[in-house]
Every structure is written in C-alpha cells, then in structure tokens.
Amino acid sequence: MDRRAFIKMGSALVVVTSVGCNLRTQKGVSRQYAITIDSNRSIGHLAREAVGREVSQDLSTDVLIVGGGIAGLAAACSLKDRESIICELGARFGGTSSAVSIGNQQFSQGAHYDLSYPSFYGREGLELLEQLNIIEYNSKVGRWDFIDKQHLIKSKIEERCYKNGEVFSSVLVDSELKLNFLDLMQPYEGRMPLPTTQIAPEDLALDQLSFAAYLNKYLPVTSDFMEAVDYQMIDDYGGRADQVSALAGVHYYRCRPYYANPEPEIFSPTEGNFYFIEKMMKHLQPEQMKASSLVVGLEKLKKGWGVDVWEVEQERKVRYRCNNVVYAGQKHLLKYLHADGYKTFSDVIYAPWIVINIELEGDDLGKSIWQNDYLSSNAQFLGFVNSGAQTEEGNRVLTAYYCYPDVYHHMVQDVENGAEEIVEQTIGFINTYFKQDIRSFVKHVYVKLLGHAMPMPVPGYLSKNRRLELDGMTFAGADTGRLPLMFDALDSGIQAGRLIGDKG
Ligand SMILES: Cc1cc2nc3c(=O)[nH]c(=O)nc-3n(C[C@H](O)[C@H](O)[C@H](O)COP(=O)(O)OP(=O)(O)OC[C@H]3O[C@@H](n4cnc5c(N)ncnc54)[C@H](O)[C@@H]3O)c2cc1C
C-alpha cells in the first residue's frame, strides 16, 4: 500500500480513540458539564506514523481476524478449535455495539437492544447464543427467550413518540391506513428470517424495488404515514423508505410476530449490545484479543497471508504470518488493503451516526420511558433512550441518536472540533420533549462519532451474489450483504469461520 493510500485509509477509519474534554457554562445556568469526545481523528495520524516504520517483530498465528465487533468475535467463537487472534483498532472491542463506562456502569454507544428470537431463525446463531448462556428455548410459546430477565423492558414503559408538540404511543399512529399496511405485510409472517441468507428465493423479488415504491403500489399512503415509515427505516437501516429495498422494509415489520400474543421480549441492558460482545469475549482467551491493533497491510503469500499490524500503544509495527484471515472490518477500507477483496463490496453505502450519552445528576424527571422517538423537521435526530427504564442504579443517562446521509462522513468527523453545538441542540430537543430545562442536571456528556457505521440495504444489496472467500481470506460483518442487525452480523462471523474451518 502506498503512503497516500495509507493516509486516506487512516482518515476514513471509523473507530475512535481520542478524548477531548471541555467545560462550559450555560448562560443563566450555573451548572458546568464536561464533554468527552470519542473520535477517530487520531487514527489518521497513527496510520501515517506506521507507514515509514520497519516491522519490529515477526509473529505467527493460525487465523488472524480483522475487527473486534460482533462479527469478528463470532468468527473467533466458531473457530474455537483453531488458534486465532483478533485485531481491533479501537481501545475497546465492540465496533458499532460498543459502550462507554459512566460511574460504575456501562452505557451503549451504538446498538442498544435485541428481541427474543422466533424458532424459525437460523440454527447456528441460536446455538452460539445458547452456548453463551444468553438464550433458552421457551417451549410454551415456541421461541428463544433471554435468560437475564432483569434486562427485559416492560411493555408499558416501552415507547413514546413526540411529534410536533403531541405525544403518541408509537411512531406509526393508529389509523385505517396502518391496518391496511399491516394487512399488506401479513402474508410475510414467518417468512422473514434472520440470518437474511435464509430468505426464500421467491421473496428476493422484493429486493428489486424500494420500500417506498412498493408501498405506493399497494396503498394510498399519506405524507404523514411516509414520514413515520421513513423514521423507522432510518432508525434501523440508515436510509429512508425510498432508499432501502422493499425486502428490508417488509423484513423490519415481519421478522418477528410483533402483533401476536405474547409479543417478542425486548432485551436492553444499559450497555446495549455490548452485552453480547462481553459474553463472546468471556468465551475466548484474553491473549487472543488485541485491542488498539490496527491492521495496515494484507499480503497474500505463497503459503498463507502476511498481515501488518500497527500496535498503537507500543507504537510498533508487527507482521503476522497466518494460514487464514477473516476480514470483519468495514469493507470500504479494503480499497486500501486488498483491492480484489474490495470489488465484491464496492456497492456498499454506509450511513454515519453520532451517539450522545448525557449523564444527569439529581434530576427530577420522574417516570421513565425506554425508547423516546422524536419526529421533527430535523430528520437526523432520532430521539433518545432513557436509562431510568433499564436500571434504578446510578445516575440517569439519556442516550441520543443521530443518523446522517452517507455523504456526511467528514461532517461527522468534524464534530470533534465543535461538539458543543450538537450537544446543546440535543439538550434543546430533550427539553422540548420533557417540557422543562434539564441543563442544570447535566453532569457529563459523551459524544461518539461513527463515520461509516451502518450498511444501508438499498435495492439489490441483500440479493447480490458476493464472493465471501478469496485465497483463504473470508469476509464477515453486517456489511457483507446482510441487514445491520445483531443476529445477521453474528451469523456472518459464524459462516466466515466455518468457511475456512471447513477448508482447514
Ligand atoms: C448507532 C447504531 C445503532 C444500532 N442499533 C442496533 C440495535 O439496537 N440492534 C441491532 O441488532 N443492531 C443495531 N445496529 C447494528 C449493529 O450495531 C451492527 O449490525 C453490528 O454491531 C455490526 O457488527 P460488525 O461486526 O459487522 O461490524 P462493526 O461493529 O462495524 O465492527 C467492525 C470492527 O472492525 C474494526 N476494524 C475496522 N478496520 C480495522 C482494521 N484495519 N484493523 C483493526 N480493526 C478494524 C472496527 O474498529 C470495528 O470495531 C446499530 C448500528 C448503529 C451504527
């Protein structure tokens, strides 16, 4: 890889390292709060540093896994019989399922929930979750339930939606149109599994048109209704209904029996899906996990692979010789690491996200609702999660989410230079929601910038035939043509592990 390509790769990296801390006073409010920014900015510098360095040590392993998100860790779990190490560029594992420590607890800085799994979901993902003691089969209702019941969200405090000064019980407001919409989705009940690789070929036709085009074909949709559907599509897929496929849209509403009795359980610990990350890490050996380790070179050798890794803390470059590689990092970086591998993923579009955890101290907000949706003229702001609905311990943390169009990668990175503006804007939205000023309770704000966070399931994305094995390197991750969901990322890792495991 040449120097320019390397610098570009560095500036495009997603996961974050540097911390900034500002204290500021609000006009008329005596409280000061600190802002900690978790950003990838310093990675570019680190990557440049690595370019001119000599390899300081030659090491070896059987399988090297690039990326310590859900997919990379699942690959390591599925390769338990083989020697493997996982290189993760972040100081913490987790990727878009990571968390931040606040007080004695951890709070999600990305994926924050999952739902109990129907019995028609893929066997291998369910087996791994069972093996990790996360789920157990509930034969009374025929589904897989979570074992740690303390993390389940009670249905009466599940959701509230703020829209133009009014409060509703859900984003899709009850109406005749909603009933017709649900009727339209009904035939797909039980036909929208995870992993998405198990969707029946006859349903893949839905991948050829956008969800908006599909709805317009069958329903007299109104602009209000489409605004609500757009909100839900952005929330889960990073794109509006006219951007994502009808297959992704139908999957969203029918991957679980949401309107059945009992409804699926919502599982949301304060640390969100970092819960799954920790479970997998405990299943592996500590020496397998190399944090702050940025993979900067991938070379196919006559036999096996040579992988260059920049160890951020030791400030040194090491080279691993290995038999196989599982590449579970974001695929846009393959442009700089392995041009041939990139070809199969060059169509993937990523939505950038910003996650803001606001720690409050001594607040008087009272009753807590878990998911607080917020529909307004600012389409990027997607509301917030209230930790008061997850735990009664410690300070309350409100976790706000923003999703941006894919062209905003750099804008999201630039927030590092002026996070006060977005923090103040967020507090403003939350004030409107609660109809009171929360500023005097704000103790500390944590801002996480995720440049290439969510692969968007545009038409053609889910059904495209991709080459997932190349000369002993396999590809894992939600961005291998899967939906940006925990179970799909998990399964992609299992399959990538099996693909090389089978070959030996
Ligand atoms: C804001 C947000 C909210 C979400 N909410 C939910 C939710 O509630 N429920 C749900 O099911 N899903 C949710 N998702 C989707 C879910 O987070 C993802 O599908 C899943 O975590 C993806 O895991 P992954 O391993 O495929 O990728 P990632 O999490 O992106 O992990 C890739 C890892 O590779 C590392 N990496 C990349 N390049 C290199 C390199 N060169 N060297 C070393 N390491 C490298 C990265 O640092 C990263 O840790 C959400 C996503 C986002 C962005």
The ligand as an SDF file (V2000), in Angstrom:
LIG
                    3D

 53 58  0  0  0  0  0  0  0  0999 V2000
  -25.9770    3.7070   16.0170 C   0  0  0  0  0  0  0  0  0  0  0  0
  -26.3060    2.2690   15.7300 C   0  0  0  0  0  0  0  0  0  0  0  0
  -27.3290    1.6320   16.4210 C   0  0  0  0  0  0  0  0  0  0  0  0
  -27.6250    0.2860   16.1750 C   0  0  0  0  0  0  0  0  0  0  0  0
  -28.6200   -0.3130   16.8800 N   0  0  0  0  0  0  0  0  0  0  0  0
  -28.8380   -1.6340   16.7400 C   0  0  0  0  0  0  0  0  0  0  0  0
  -29.7250   -2.3190   17.6140 C   0  0  0  0  0  0  0  0  0  0  0  0
  -30.2940   -1.7110   18.5260 O   0  0  0  0  0  0  0  0  0  0  0  0
  -29.9150   -3.6580   17.4240 N   0  0  0  0  0  0  0  0  0  0  0  0
  -29.2530   -4.3480   16.4330 C   0  0  0  0  0  0  0  0  0  0  0  0
  -29.4700   -5.5630   16.3000 O   0  0  0  0  0  0  0  0  0  0  0  0
  -28.3770   -3.7230   15.6210 N   0  0  0  0  0  0  0  0  0  0  0  0
  -28.1480   -2.4020   15.7570 C   0  0  0  0  0  0  0  0  0  0  0  0
  -27.2110   -1.7720   14.9850 N   0  0  0  0  0  0  0  0  0  0  0  0
  -26.4520   -2.5800   14.0220 C   0  0  0  0  0  0  0  0  0  0  0  0
  -25.3480   -3.3710   14.7250 C   0  0  0  0  0  0  0  0  0  0  0  0
  -24.6010   -2.4970   15.5380 O   0  0  0  0  0  0  0  0  0  0  0  0
  -24.4290   -3.9550   13.7220 C   0  0  0  0  0  0  0  0  0  0  0  0
  -25.1300   -4.6830   12.7770 O   0  0  0  0  0  0  0  0  0  0  0  0
  -23.3600   -4.8790   14.3030 C   0  0  0  0  0  0  0  0  0  0  0  0
  -22.8760   -4.4580   15.5510 O   0  0  0  0  0  0  0  0  0  0  0  0
  -22.2510   -4.8920   13.2650 C   0  0  0  0  0  0  0  0  0  0  0  0
  -21.1860   -5.6650   13.7200 O   0  0  0  0  0  0  0  0  0  0  0  0
  -19.9630   -5.9370   12.7450 P   0  0  0  0  0  0  0  0  0  0  0  0
  -19.0040   -6.7790   13.4950 O   0  0  0  0  0  0  0  0  0  0  0  0
  -20.4590   -6.4240   11.4410 O   0  0  0  0  0  0  0  0  0  0  0  0
  -19.3030   -4.5000   12.4220 O   0  0  0  0  0  0  0  0  0  0  0  0
  -18.6990   -3.3550   13.3220 P   0  0  0  0  0  0  0  0  0  0  0  0
  -19.4480   -3.2090   14.5760 O   0  0  0  0  0  0  0  0  0  0  0  0
  -18.6050   -2.1710   12.4190 O   0  0  0  0  0  0  0  0  0  0  0  0
  -17.2520   -3.8750   13.6760 O   0  0  0  0  0  0  0  0  0  0  0  0
  -16.1580   -3.7760   12.7970 C   0  0  0  0  0  0  0  0  0  0  0  0
  -14.9200   -3.6350   13.6560 C   0  0  0  0  0  0  0  0  0  0  0  0
  -13.7530   -3.7130   12.8400 O   0  0  0  0  0  0  0  0  0  0  0  0
  -12.7900   -2.8030   13.3410 C   0  0  0  0  0  0  0  0  0  0  0  0
  -11.8380   -2.5110   12.2620 N   0  0  0  0  0  0  0  0  0  0  0  0
  -12.1060   -1.9760   11.0450 C   0  0  0  0  0  0  0  0  0  0  0  0
  -10.9850   -1.8810   10.3180 N   0  0  0  0  0  0  0  0  0  0  0  0
   -9.9760   -2.3740   11.0810 C   0  0  0  0  0  0  0  0  0  0  0  0
   -8.5900   -2.5330   10.8790 C   0  0  0  0  0  0  0  0  0  0  0  0
   -8.0000   -2.1840    9.7320 N   0  0  0  0  0  0  0  0  0  0  0  0
   -7.8550   -3.0590   11.8810 N   0  0  0  0  0  0  0  0  0  0  0  0
   -8.4240   -3.4360   13.0470 C   0  0  0  0  0  0  0  0  0  0  0  0
   -9.7500   -3.3000   13.2990 N   0  0  0  0  0  0  0  0  0  0  0  0
  -10.5170   -2.7820   12.3220 C   0  0  0  0  0  0  0  0  0  0  0  0
  -13.6220   -1.6220   13.7590 C   0  0  0  0  0  0  0  0  0  0  0  0
  -12.9180   -0.8240   14.6910 O   0  0  0  0  0  0  0  0  0  0  0  0
  -14.8470   -2.2920   14.3640 C   0  0  0  0  0  0  0  0  0  0  0  0
  -14.7110   -2.4960   15.7470 O   0  0  0  0  0  0  0  0  0  0  0  0
  -26.9020   -0.4280   15.1990 C   0  0  0  0  0  0  0  0  0  0  0  0
  -25.8760    0.2160   14.4750 C   0  0  0  0  0  0  0  0  0  0  0  0
  -25.5840    1.5480   14.7460 C   0  0  0  0  0  0  0  0  0  0  0  0
  -24.4890    2.2220   13.9750 C   0  0  0  0  0  0  0  0  0  0  0  0
  1  2  1  0
  2  3  1  0
  2 52  2  0
  3  4  2  0
  4  5  1  0
  4 50  1  0
  5  6  2  0
  6  7  1  0
  6 13  1  0
  7  8  2  0
  7  9  1  0
  9 10  1  0
 10 11  2  0
 10 12  1  0
 12 13  2  0
 13 14  1  0
 14 15  1  0
 14 50  1  0
 15 16  1  0
 16 17  1  0
 16 18  1  0
 18 19  1  0
 18 20  1  0
 20 21  1  0
 20 22  1  0
 22 23  1  0
 23 24  1  0
 24 25  2  0
 24 26  1  0
 24 27  1  0
 27 28  1  0
 28 29  2  0
 28 30  1  0
 28 31  1  0
 31 32  1  0
 32 33  1  0
 33 34  1  0
 33 48  1  0
 34 35  1  0
 35 36  1  0
 35 46  1  0
 36 37  1  0
 36 45  1  0
 37 38  2  0
 38 39  1  0
 39 40  1  0
 39 45  2  0
 40 41  1  0
 40 42  2  0
 42 43  1  0
 43 44  2  0
 44 45  1  0
 46 47  1  0
 46 48  1  0
 48 49  1  0
 50 51  2  0
 51 52  1  0
 52 53  1  0
M  END
$$$$
